[in-house]
């Protein structure tokens, strides 16, 4: 899948590293822009498609684990590290980029939680600023990257699962009990 980058004892796929850093930067710039232009008291509608407002989310997606920063922060750190590791280990270009989207979005929200906290991650909140008209859900560009990445992983798994040309070997048929049904 292209070039690799060595940093210390670690080796990364250049495309994954660029994608993760790019998502982090775009997400953080967009959040600072939103903080400068909007507030939590009002919603600005753009072409009837999206509402822009500020909401500080202390939880994960949809407020999950809100009020548990000591549990949420370590889970986010471990999640970002594991997904980034997997993105750099897989041979599939599609899966690498899908996992890179998830890692970049996770890193964007993790950075937010640390930047907007009082102490390391304690009471850190993610800046959400995009909403669909009529919806109570507010999200940010990091969340969009995570959702697209998860969707791409699911699609990739489904395509891989349903690919034609699967051949049953003697071992798989015996283990599954299919040997009695085969001629």
Residue pairs with C-beta under 8 A, 6 or more apart in sequence:
1 13
1 15
1 91
1 93
1 96
2 13
2 14
2 15
3 13
3 14
3 15
4 11
4 12
4 13
4 14
5 11
5 12
5 13
5 14
5 17
6 12
11 88
12 88
13 87
13 88
13 96
15 93
15 96
15 97
15 100
16 84
16 87
16 88
16 96
16 97
16 99
16 100
16 103
19 97
19 100
19 101
19 104
20 84
20 87
20 100
20 103
20 104
20 107
21 104
22 104
23 100
23 101
23 104
23 105
23 107
23 108
23 141
23 142
23 145
24 104
24 107
24 108
24 111
26 141
27 104
27 105
27 108
27 109
27 112
27 140
27 141
27 142
27 145
28 108
28 111
28 112
28 115
30 129
30 140
30 141
31 112
31 127
31 129
31 140
31 141
34 52
34 54
34 127
34 129
34 140
35 54
35 127
35 129
37 52
38 44
38 52
38 53
38 54
38 129
39 53
39 54
40 53
40 54
40 55
40 56
42 53
43 51
43 52
43 53
43 131
44 51
44 52
44 53
45 51
45 52
45 133
46 52
48 133
49 133
50 130
50 131
50 132
50 133
51 130
51 131
51 132
51 133
52 129
52 130
52 131
53 129
53 131
53 138
54 127
54 128
54 129
55 127
55 128
55 129
55 138
56 116
56 125
56 126
56 127
56 128
57 63
57 66
57 125
57 126
57 127
57 128
57 138
58 66
58 67
58 69
58 123
58 124
58 125
58 126
59 65
59 66
59 67
59 68
59 72
60 72
60 76
61 143
61 146
62 137
65 71
65 72
65 75
69 113
69 117
69 121
69 122
69 123
69 124
70 122
72 113
73 110
73 113
73 120
73 121
73 124
76 106
76 109
76 110
76 113
77 110
79 106
80 103
80 106
80 107
80 110
83 99
83 102
83 103
83 106
84 99
84 100
84 103
84 107
86 99
87 95
87 96
87 97
87 99
87 100
87 102
87 103
88 96
90 96
90 99
92 156
94 152
94 156
95 153
95 156
97 152
98 149
98 150
98 152
98 153
98 156
99 149
99 153
100 149
101 145
101 146
101 148
101 149
101 152
102 145
102 146
102 149
102 150
102 153
103 149
104 142
104 145
105 141
105 142
105 143
105 144
105 145
105 146
105 149
106 142
106 146
107 142
108 140
108 141
108 142
108 145
109 126
109 140
109 142
109 143
109 146
112 124
112 125
112 126
112 127
112 140
112 142
113 121
113 124
113 125
113 126
114 120
114 121
114 124
115 124
116 124
116 125
116 126
116 127
117 123
117 124
117 125
126 140
126 142
127 140
128 138
128 139
128 140
128 143
129 138
129 140
130 138
130 139
130 140
130 141
130 144
131 137
131 138
131 139
168 178
170 179
172 178
173 179
173 182
